[in-house]
Structures are given as structure tokens and as C-alpha cells.
Amino acid sequence: MSVDFWTYLLVGLSFALYIGIALWSRAGSTKEFYVAGGGVPPVANGMATAADWMSAASFISMAGIIAFAGRDGSRFLMGWTGGYVLLALLLAPYLRRFGKYTVPDFIGDRYYSKFARVVAIFCAIFVSFTYVAGQMRGVGLVFGRYLGVSVEWGVVIGMCIVFFYAVLGGMKGITYTQVAQFCVLIFAYMVPAIFLSIMMTGNMVPQFGLGGDAIVDGVATGQSVLSRLDGLSEELGFAKYTDGTLSTIDLFCITLALMAGTAGLPHVIVRFYTVKKVADARKSAFWALLFIAILYTAAPAVAVFARTNLLDTIPGKHYSETPEWFKNWEDTGLIAWVDKNEDGVIQYLGKDKDGGAAFVGKPDYAGTRKEASGAVGQRILKNDITANANELYIDRDIMVLANPEIGGLPNWVIGLIAAGGLAAALSTAAGLLLVISSSVSHDLLKKTYMPDISEKGELKAARIAAGVAVCVAGYFGINPPGFVASVVALAFGLAASSFFPAIILGIFWKRTTSQGAIAGMVTGIAFTTAYIIYFKFMGGTKDQLWFGISPEGIGSLGMVLNFIVTTTVTLMTPAPPAAIQELVQRVRVPRTSYDDYNPDDDQPIAH
């Protein structure tokens, strides 16, 4: 059976499952809409957290970035996994015990200020929109390739699906939908990884296959997979795959920004409010980390297998010999080739062999394949203005999606990975949209400007806000400022520079004042945003970077500025009220230190 058949079947079945769950678990109250009623079992919450966490950036883009960046791609593995450990151990239990629905809720009450709450709301919405843009692009990529529509229409279809179960079910519907999405995405990611590991190394465990000997045409080469990839890369003029090009300080800053940003991401933090008690929050963190590790430890192997197969299959081949998958992806505009020397052979070269970038900007076709085809049937592009020998453009975001086709795996595996990619993108998009809607309805309206709003009115406002957020997210999905993982990295930097210091100091330094927290958040996010805008949208050059730190890593410096400003202003302003300091003490210190401790009472203490 064809790829289209398996794709429609598996994607259709998974969507039917998600919609069915959304109908079954429709939210009937604000508590169910915001935190799923607070009664989700730890294992289920761990699966939902993993699905919420492993976004399109993890499923679609991370291995693609690692495939092209080599050692430098480790920043995503170290930053995201290390950040989750930081969140699970250092923040989640305390925030859960504080007993608030959202991060702005915590900021507003901890810093006893409506203005602090409003600043936190702005930061939450800004970070979430930046993050969700990457997810919607991921949805568009999958629909664009497998359902035969443009990336733009793919985003629109994804918007409709997310709108249905996010707006209808709220956190309750999203949580149980994400349990199903985790099962789909992890199965979809691991099945092709296992197939490719067996084919290329003889080892069915990808994590071990990465360190094994390479097999070519069924014959062991006696050479490790990484050594063989280094050789293929050097033959084409690229640096060794195992070498890095980022400076040490930039690699460190990006990794730190990803770690701190993880611990400040509002859509992940809110997941720890969906369980019954603090102990369950810790158990959820353990299960989520275990589930996340399955994919993250396999990603480097998937990246190596993808790049090896690509270099084995495409460069140096005549265009007429390219496999069907190449032309399928070429039609989406995510792979493109220009025959610069008119020899019909695909040249893909590193700078050492007069290669370099293939195109300036994204490929722009002159027409359909029939309307604008070259001498050997290739698509003709309008915008090839780069004068070098490199003829091939490859979008990093397709490496995981195209991997089964590149490796010649069965059609049902290709359809499965389409369903998995959609599950990853949709699960995180839904969580982010809920953060946006709850920030508007609960934090901005109920807690700030309309305290007398009814529960029914608040729920209606939440659904309207989610609907508007879907439309805005769709626009950014159609017009993203980069690859999925790159866009998401910017969101992490913004979260690191705004939320992380305020949360850490709010928990562990009871002297922190509202004036200090506000000044720190505004300084951190303003500095980071200005730096990103200048270098991403206003033509900033590489030699203008501060200390060689890229926009993806500048959140670390913004975070440091936040800490400095918060501490300085705090020491210059009166201490918080005694009640606030006592609240912070009770959140942080084990409950056994109190005479009224009841081992059966593990509920939040802030009301």
C-alpha cells in the first residue's frame, strides 16, 4: 500500500482519537480548564508532561540541527534535558505547594503587586507566542509533505485541530489528549530509529548503534559510524562531523539559556498543578524525565543515521538517478537543486571545496514542475544568486521526517512518522495556547481588572482568548523567523531572562521585593528582545555580537542582568510584608518543622 494510504490512515486514526478524548474530557469548570481538576495520576501526568515538553523542536528539528551541526548540536541535548532536571528538582515541588494555577499567579501573589502580575502576564504571552510559532511551522511541514498541501495550508489545518480540542477541553482535554500523543510520538520516533540502527549497525538499540561499527550494503566495514560520517563529510569539503564551530562561550551561553529557559517555561510549570498533591508532583517529574530520556538519548543516533544516508544517497549523483523521496520533498520547497554548471550532477560541497551556501533565502520556484523545468527535469528557481559551486539546499527541519524515506523503510513507517510529528507539534501548541488563554482570562481579567467576573464568564473569556491565540499563532507559523529549533531557542532565551530569576529568588530569597522583581523582569526581557530583534531582523552582523554570543544564547546574559537588577533594587527598597516572608518560608521549609503538620494533608498552602 502507498505512502499516502498509510499517512491518511494513521494520521486520521490519531486525530479521531484526540478528538474523541477531547469530547470525553470536556472542561466544565475553570479548575478543569486550567489544571484538569487537579486530579491527574502521576504516570499519566508524566506522559502528558513529556508530550508537552517534546515539541516539534524535539521531534522534528532537534535531530536535523544535530545532523548538520555535529558536536555543536549537543547544546540542545544538554540544555533541554538539564533544564528539565533543574525544573523538576528545584522549582516544581515548591511552585506546586504554593498552590497557584499559573506563573503570573505566583509572581503576582509572591510579589504582592498587580503591576508585577501584569509584567509576568506580558512575559508569559510573549514567550508562548514565540514558542508556538515553531510548533505551528512543524505542523505545516508535516501536512505540506504528506497531505499534498502547501506549508501555509498545513498550518491552517493544524490551527483548526488545535482550536477544537484546546478550546473545548481546556487543560483536562489537553492532558488526556497528550497522553495519547506521547504514545504516538514516541512510537513514531523509535520505530524508524530502530529500523535504521539495525540496517546501518546491526544493533537494534539506536543509542548503542551510534557507537557501533558501520554496515554498508550488508557488509561490516570495521569502521565506526561516526568515523565513517567524518570521512564522508571531509570528502565533500565539510568539517568533521565530530568537530564543532561554535565558540566555547557561545556554546555555554546557549546551553545555559536553554536550561534556565526550561525552568521558566509557563506551559511546563503548569503541568505540576494538575496532580492532587506535592508528592505527586515529584513522581510526575520522575516519570516525565524517564519518558523524555527515551527520545533524547536516541536523537544523536537518528541525526547521524540521517546525515550518513543523505551523503551516501544524493551528492555526486545525476539528477535523473535521485530517488523518489528527493523529488517528493523538492515539491514542498524544503529541498532544492540548481544545476549551476549544467552537468546534471548534484554538487553538495563544503567551503573547502568551493561550496558554501546554496541559496540566499528560501527557494522560490518559478512555477510548477511542468511549467518550469530544466534540461534534466529539475525545478527552476527564481532566487539562486549565490556564486559558488554548491547546488543543493536542504531545510534542516525535514531530516527526521524524510529519514524513513531516505533509508528505504516500509511505507507504513513513513506514515507513522507523519502522525508522530503532528502529535509532537500539536501537543505543545495546545499547552502553550492554554497558557496564553489562562494568562488573559485568569490573570489579567479575574485577578487584575475584573475580580467580580463569574466562573462562566471567565471560562468563556478563556475560550475566546484561546481562539484569538490560535489565529495569531497560525500567522507566526506561516511567517516564522527561522528553523523550528532556532525559533524555540529564542523562546527559551526570553523565558530565561524574564521568569527564571523571579521564580528562583521568589522561592529562595524571602527578602526579594516587588520593585526588584519588576525591574529585573523588565530589564531582562527588554535587553534580550532588543538583541534578538537587532541581529535577527535588523541586519546585525556576526562581528557585532557581544562577546561572540549569538541571539540564541543572549538569554543567559539577560538572565544575569535580571539577577543583578533584581538584587540591587531589592536591597534599595523596603523588605516585603511579614506575611509574604512567612509564606515564602512555609513554601520552602519542609512541613515537618511545623507543630500543626498532618501527614495526610499535602495540599497547597497558599489560598
Secondary structure, DSSP 4 states (H G I P E B T S, - for coil): --HHHHHHHHHHHHHHHHHHHHHHT---SHHHHHHGGG---HHHHHHHHHHHHS-HIIIIIIHHHHHHHGGGGHHHHHHHHHHHHHIIIIIHHHHHHHT-SSHHHHHHHHTT-HHHHHHHHHHHHHHHHHHHHHHHHHHHHHHHHHSS--HHHHHHHHHHHHHHHHHHHHHHHHHHHHHHHHHHHHHHHHHHHHHHHHHHHS-S-HHHHTTSEEEETTEEEEEEHHHHHHHHHHHTTPPPTTS--S-HHHHHHHHHHHHHHHHT-HHHHGGGGSSSSHHHHHHHHHHHHHHHHHHHHHHHHHHHHHHHHHHHHSTTSBGGG--HHHHHHHHHTSEEE--TTSSSB-----GGGT---S-SSS--BSS-TTTSB-TTSPBPBS-----SS--EEE-GGGHHHHHHHHTT--HHHHHHHHHHHHHHHHHHHHHHHHHHHHIIIIIIIIIII-TT--HHHHHHHHHHHHHHHHHHHHHHHHS-SS-HHHHHHHHHHHHHHHHHHHHHHHHH-TT--HHHHHHHHHHHHHHHHHHHHHHHHS---GGGSGGG--TTTHHHHHHHHHHHHHHHHHHHSPPPPHHHHHHHHHHHS-GGGSTT--TT----S--
